[in-house]
Amino acid sequence: MGVTNLLKGKEVDLELQTCERDSSIEECVQQMNDKRIGALVVVDKEGFLDGIITERDILKKCVSGKNSRDNMVVADVMTAKDKMVTTQKGKTINDVMALMTKNKVRHIPVVEDGKPTAMISIVDVVKSLLDHALSENSSLKNYIMGAPD
């Protein structure tokens, strides 16, 4: 299965959630909580990828006791685009899993022509694999039992 098919299986109303580098950490935390997500894609004014901000980024930089999030902005906390992992629609789920595992990340933006179009989370990957396994299981049971497809 590929990234394109995985994205088709995501909830229709789940649009890509973004913020800008000058957004406050407070705004980002609120947006993540409201949408029940763990990461936001950081974009510039023209919508091009600028980075990513995740729950982990916020925890590491803001909650460690060394920094107060009151005056912090996304640029203080985010992972810049040159240090992050992205994927494209033509990749497979196995490619995405390998990227997530190798880089120890749970969210990977899908990027086309420098602009993010979607976000794939580890939950999306697990759901896709589970759906595939259940479908395959059903097909094999039907085959063994002699039932038509």
Order of alpha helices (4+ residues) and beta strands (2+ residues): alpha-beta-alpha-beta-beta-alpha-alpha-beta-alpha-beta-beta-alpha
